[in-house]
Amino acid sequence: MFHTPTALISPYGGRLIDLLVEPAALDERRAYASRLPSLQLSQRALCDLELLATGGFSPLDRFMSQADYRRVVADMRLADGTLFPIPVTLPVDLTPDVQLDRDIALRDGKNNLLAILTIEEIYRWDADDAARNVFGTLDSRHPLVAEMARWGNDNLSGRLEVLALPQHFDFRDLRLTPAQTRAKLAASNHANVVAFQTRNPLHRVHEELTKQAASAVDGILLLHPSVGLTKPGDVDHYTRVRTYRALVQHYYEPDCVVLALLPLAMRLAGPREALWHAIIRRNHGANHLIVGRDHASPGTDSFGRPFYGPYDAQALVERYRDETGVTPLPFHELVYLPDEDRYEQTSRIPPGTRTASLSGTQVRDEYLNRGRLLPAWFTRPEVAEILADSYPPRHRQGVCVWFTGLSGAGKSTTASVLELLLLECGRRSTLLDGDTVRTHLSKGLGFGKADRDTNIRRIGFVAAEIVKHGGLVICAAISPYRATRDEVRLLVGSDQFVEVFVDTPLEECERRDTKGLYAKARRGEIRDFTGIDDPYEPPLQPEIRLDTLAHSAEANARLIIHYLVQAGFIRTAELNDWR
């Protein structure tokens, strides 16, 4: 039986933090907190608060102090030297209510009271410094680099009294705290615990991998999916957990697996995040972790290059295995052998053996997006049906066509033609034009950088909601800043975001300017005008680049239609008509 020693060389997996207020004092502390000024937590901060409160981030028992934060960013250790690779902070924009040595109530987005924070430290932090050190990049295609640009400039730290954990009404029987998870694992008759971190549905290859890994060390599998914030565009956790539950119920031995949900807000920090996952799983009772290829990677950067090396995560977890008490188990590549109806490591297959495999792109493009059930050799029927129910064919999915370019480039004109051509193809769309949005959704905003970013984020939020519900939305706004456009791409989902760069030269935009705005800007009558005294940052790799000098608005709109047909967002069209 796996027992956690009371005294470990490693600080992980020993006494778990418990910041919850004793029941006897709860009413009194709630009454006191109701009179305090409040701070509403982001979804990320809510996830962090829950894992701080229950010991998932042990030995951390608060949002990081300045000393902890600086050393974690610099060399992956808390101020006392304990290994901890990811900053866990509470960034805010300061208000008169936020002052040293004062208590403040922490609430969720629906104003539910969760905790009392005694503010012992307020310190400035640098987003670029954190991005360079923790993520190894300043590229705004990294989800956290884009997100951190919107965080407050100061971090708060101090003693936490947790009055209630964040509310979850879904899968309540699977939401186990570290202590509950450890107790469930300890009841098994296995020498080791193998944790599997996942944010994706499990196919047969993952099932086989986890079974082989647990068996190799005489272990029990802790199937521990992240159900907090994951990579934008990921399969939602409701769908994923349904597939995990179906697999556990039908295809794993009951005494060989524990399914528990982890409310982790992922940072997608690659190697550092893999090491963080090892520490978190140690706190939940595991002493082995399956570390996959490209573990916790956000994908590719603005130039199409991977952010991290494919095996960097495995190497980092291996380097610190003695310190964390967690042994990494590499994610071996497996393929299916049709003639033997089983999976095998590629390194063990004789030359000439018939094999079968599907890439993630094939799963998406050849099956899910076409409404076809995944083959039984690749995915269990129960999982295939759940995925098919949750993900309609591509032509019924939402998509955002985002026009960007200088004022006068031809965005609105082309977008209006596109709207009509889409109707001819059988798809209705919503057009969010920059000028119209300024009149209604963003009325009152100015044209400084902060207000421009707010305007684009508002358009992006509406677009993301339309896409989420299967609609096609056309957005036509100058959107001059690359980082903000990348932020919207992540909000909508990269697979459903089509960036269209209307690449019209500045001199042509000035020649077309019937309102005389460029002339006024050059005379200094209008300030912060894009292309004159405020920069326009063109996309580095847009899905579509339009030339309005060589092609008419109609011809350009047909190019976009052709792209949408090829991508599957339009089911039927006579392609010859769109050339």
Long-range contacts (C-beta under 8 A, 24 or more apart in sequence): 1-186, 1-188, 1-189, 1-190, 1-191, 2-185, 2-186, 2-188, 2-190, 2-191, 2-192, 2-193, 2-220, 2-285, 2-287, 3-186, 4-182, 4-285, 8-325, 9-325, 10-282, 10-323, 10-324, 10-325, 11-58, 11-59, 11-82, 12-58, 12-59, 12-279, 12-282, 12-283, 12-324, 12-325, 12-326, 13-282, 13-283, 13-285, 13-287, 13-325, 14-58, 15-58, 16-54, 16-55, 16-58, 16-178, 16-179, 16-182, 16-283, 17-52, 17-53, 17-54, 17-55, 17-57, 17-58, 17-59, 17-60, 17-61, 18-53, 18-54, 18-55, 19-52, 19-53, 19-61, 19-115, 19-160, 19-161, 19-162, 20-53, 20-162, 20-163, 20-165, 21-161, 21-162, 21-163, 26-163, 29-116, 29-161, 29-163, 30-113, 30-163, 32-116, 33-103, 33-105, 33-113, 33-116, 33-163, 34-105, 34-113, 36-103, 36-104, 36-105, 36-116, 37-97, 37-98, 37-104, 37-105, 38-104, 38-105, 38-106, 38-107, 38-111, 39-92, 39-98, 39-104, 39-105, 39-106, 39-107, 39-117, 40-107, 40-108, 40-109, 40-111, 41-90, 41-106, 41-107, 41-108, 41-109, 41-114, 43-109, 43-228, 43-229, 43-265, 44-147, 44-228, 44-229, 44-265, 45-90, 46-108, 46-114, 46-166, 47-166, 47-228, 47-229, 47-263, 47-264, 47-265, 48-88, 48-90, 48-265, 49-106, 49-114, 49-115, 49-160, 49-162, 49-166, 50-165, 50-166, 50-263, 51-263, 51-264, 51-280, 52-88, 52-160, 53-115, 53-160, 53-162, 53-165, 54-165, 54-177, 54-178, 54-179, 55-177, 55-178, 55-179, 55-283, 56-177, 56-178, 56-262, 56-264, 56-280, 56-283, 56-284, 57-88, 57-280, 57-283, 58-178, 58-283, 60-84, 60-88, 61-160, 62-157, 62-158, 62-159, 62-160, 63-88, 63-89, 63-90, 63-117, 63-155, 63-156, 63-157, 63-158, 63-160, 64-88, 64-89, 64-155, 64-157, 65-120, 65-121, 65-157, 66-121, 66-123, 66-155, 66-157, 68-157, 69-123, 69-125, 69-155, 73-129, 73-130, 73-133, 73-134, 74-133, 76-272, 76-275, 83-275, 83-279, 83-320, 83-323, 83-324, 84-276, 84-279, 85-269, 85-272, 85-273, 85-275, 85-276, 85-279, 86-134, 86-267, 86-269, 86-272, 86-273, 86-276, 87-130, 87-134, 89-125, 89-155, 89-157, 90-117, 90-155, 90-156, 90-157, 91-125, 91-151, 91-152, 91-153, 91-154, 91-155, 92-152, 92-154, 92-155, 92-156, 93-152, 93-153, 93-154, 94-122, 94-152, 94-153, 94-154, 98-122, 98-156, 108-166, 108-167, 112-164, 112-167, 113-163, 113-164, 114-162, 114-163, 114-164, 114-165, 114-166, 115-160, 115-161, 115-162, 115-163, 115-164, 116-160, 116-161, 116-163, 117-156, 117-158, 117-159, 117-160, 118-158, 118-159, 118-160, 118-161, 119-156, 119-157, 119-158, 120-157, 120-158, 120-159, 121-155, 121-156, 121-157, 121-158, 122-154, 122-155, 122-156, 123-154, 123-155, 123-157, 124-153, 124-154, 124-155, 125-153, 125-154, 125-155, 127-151, 134-267, 134-269, 134-272, 135-267, 135-268, 135-269, 135-270, 135-307, 136-270, 136-307, 136-308, 137-301, 137-307, 139-301, 139-302, 139-307, 140-302, 140-482, 140-483, 140-486, 140-487, 141-298, 141-299, 141-300, 141-301, 141-302, 141-486, 141-489, 142-268, 142-298, 142-301, 142-307, 143-231, 143-232, 143-268, 143-298, 143-490, 144-267, 144-268, 144-269, 144-298, 146-483, 146-486, 146-487, 146-490, 147-487, 147-490, 149-483, 149-487, 150-487, 166-263, 168-263, 170-238, 170-241, 171-227, 171-241, 171-261, 174-241, 174-245, 174-259, 174-260, 174-261, 175-260, 175-261, 175-263, 176-260, 176-261, 178-283, 178-284, 178-285, 180-260, 181-222, 181-258, 181-260, 181-284, 181-285, 182-284, 182-285, 184-258, 184-260, 185-220, 185-222, 185-258, 185-285, 185-286, 186-285, 188-220, 188-255, 188-258, 189-255, 190-218, 190-219, 190-220, 190-256, 191-217, 191-218, 191-219, 192-217, 192-218, 192-219, 192-220, 192-287, 192-288, 193-219, 193-220, 193-222, 193-285, 193-286, 193-287, 193-288, 194-219, 194-220, 194-221, 194-222, 194-286, 194-288, 194-289, 194-290, 194-329, 195-221, 195-222, 195-224, 195-277, 195-281, 195-284, 195-286, 195-288, 195-289, 195-290, 196-221, 196-222, 196-223, 196-224, 196-289, 196-290, 197-224, 197-225, 197-226, 197-277, 197-281, 197-289, 197-290, 197-292, 197-295, 197-296, 198-223, 198-224, 198-225, 198-226, 198-240, 199-225, 199-226, 199-230, 199-231, 199-234, 199-240, 199-266, 200-234, 200-235, 200-240, 201-235, 201-239, 201-240, 201-243, 201-379, 201-383, 201-387, 202-243, 202-244, 202-247, 202-383, 203-363, 203-374, 203-378, 203-379, 203-383, 204-336, 204-343, 204-377, 204-378, 204-379, 204-380, 205-334, 205-335, 205-336, 205-343, 205-378, 207-247, 207-251, 207-252, 207-380, 208-334, 208-343, 209-290, 209-331, 209-332, 209-334, 210-290, 211-252, 211-256, 213-288, 213-290, 213-329, 214-256, 214-257, 216-329, 217-288, 217-329, 219-288, 220-255, 220-256, 220-257, 220-258, 221-252, 221-256, 221-257, 221-258, 222-257, 222-258, 222-260, 222-281, 222-284, 222-285, 222-286, 223-248, 223-257, 223-258, 223-259, 223-260, 224-260, 224-261, 224-262, 224-281, 224-284, 224-286, 225-261, 225-262, 226-262, 226-264, 226-266, 227-261, 227-262, 227-263, 227-264, 228-262, 228-263, 228-264, 228-265, 228-266, 229-265, 229-266, 230-266, 231-266, 231-268, 231-298, 231-299, 232-490, 232-491, 232-493, 232-494, 233-490, 233-493, 233-494, 233-495, 233-496, 235-387, 235-390, 235-391, 236-390, 237-261, 239-386, 239-387, 239-390, 239-391, 242-386, 243-382, 243-383, 243-386, 243-387, 246-380, 246-382, 246-383, 246-386, 247-380, 247-382, 247-383, 250-380, 250-382, 251-380, 260-284, 266-296, 267-296, 268-296, 268-297, 268-298, 269-296, 270-294, 270-295, 270-296, 270-297, 270-298, 270-307, 270-308, 270-312, 270-313, 271-295, 271-308, 271-312, 271-313, 271-315, 271-316, 271-317, 272-316, 273-313, 274-313, 274-314, 274-316, 274-317, 274-328, 275-313, 275-316, 275-317, 275-320, 275-324, 278-317, 278-320, 278-324, 278-326, 278-328, 279-324, 279-326, 281-326, 282-324, 282-325, 282-326, 286-326, 287-325, 287-326, 287-327, 288-326, 288-327, 288-328, 288-329, 289-317, 289-326, 289-327, 289-328, 289-329, 290-328, 290-329, 290-330, 290-331, 291-317, 291-328, 291-329, 291-330, 291-331, 292-331, 293-331, 293-333, 295-331, 299-494, 302-482, 302-486, 302-540, 302-541, 303-540, 303-541, 304-541, 336-377, 336-378, 338-377, 341-377, 364-495, 365-568, 368-393, 369-393, 369-394, 369-397, 369-568, 370-394, 370-568, 392-470, 393-568, 393-571, 394-567, 394-568, 394-569, 395-427, 395-568, 395-569, 395-570, 395-571, 396-470, 397-470, 397-496, 397-569, 398-466, 398-467, 398-468, 398-469, 398-470, 398-471, 398-472, 398-473, 398-496, 399-467, 399-472, 399-473, 399-496, 399-497, 399-498, 399-564, 399-567, 399-569, 400-463, 400-464, 400-466, 400-467, 400-472, 400-473, 400-474, 400-475, 400-492, 400-496, 400-497, 400-498, 401-472, 401-473, 401-474, 401-475, 401-498, 401-500, 401-560, 401-564, 402-463, 402-475, 402-479, 402-485, 402-488, 402-489, 402-497, 402-498, 402-499, 402-500, 403-474, 403-475, 403-476, 403-477, 403-500, 403-502, 404-477, 404-478, 404-479, 404-480, 404-485, 404-499, 404-500, 404-501, 404-502, 404-539, 404-542, 405-478, 405-501, 405-502, 405-503, 405-504, 405-536, 406-478, 406-502, 406-504, 406-506, 406-509, 406-530, 406-531, 406-536, 407-478, 407-509, 407-513, 407-517, 407-518, 407-529, 407-530, 407-531, 408-504, 408-508, 408-509, 408-510, 408-512, 408-513, 408-518, 409-502, 409-503, 409-504, 409-509, 409-548, 410-502, 410-504, 410-546, 410-548, 410-553, 410-556, 411-476, 411-477, 411-478, 411-502, 412-476, 413-553, 414-476, 414-500, 414-502, 414-546, 414-548, 414-553, 414-556, 414-557, 414-560, 415-474, 415-476, 416-553, 417-553, 417-554, 417-556, 417-557, 418-474, 418-557, 418-560, 418-561, 419-474, 421-557, 421-558, 421-561, 422-472, 422-561, 422-570, 425-561, 425-565, 425-570, 425-572, 425-573, 426-570, 426-571, 426-572, 427-472, 427-569, 427-570, 428-471, 428-472, 429-471, 429-472, 429-473, 429-474, 430-466, 430-471, 430-472, 430-473, 430-474, 431-473, 431-474, 431-476, 432-459, 432-462, 432-463, 432-473, 432-474, 432-475, 432-476, 432-477, 433-476, 433-477, 434-459, 434-476, 434-477, 434-478, 437-477, 447-528, 447-529, 448-528, 449-481, 449-528, 449-534, 452-480, 452-481, 452-484, 453-481, 453-484, 456-481, 456-484, 456-485, 456-488, 457-484, 457-487, 457-488, 459-488, 460-487, 460-488, 460-491, 460-492, 461-491, 463-488, 463-491, 463-492, 464-488, 464-491, 464-492, 464-493, 467-492, 467-493, 467-496, 472-569, 478-530, 478-536, 480-530, 480-534, 480-535, 480-536, 480-537, 481-537, 482-537, 482-538, 482-539, 482-540, 485-539, 497-543, 498-543, 498-544, 498-560, 498-563, 498-564, 498-567, 499-539, 499-542, 499-543, 499-544, 500-542, 500-543, 500-544, 500-545, 500-546, 500-560, 501-538, 501-539, 501-542, 501-544, 501-545, 501-546, 502-546, 502-548, 502-556, 503-538, 503-545, 503-546, 503-547, 503-548, 504-548, 504-549, 505-549, 506-531, 508-548, 508-549
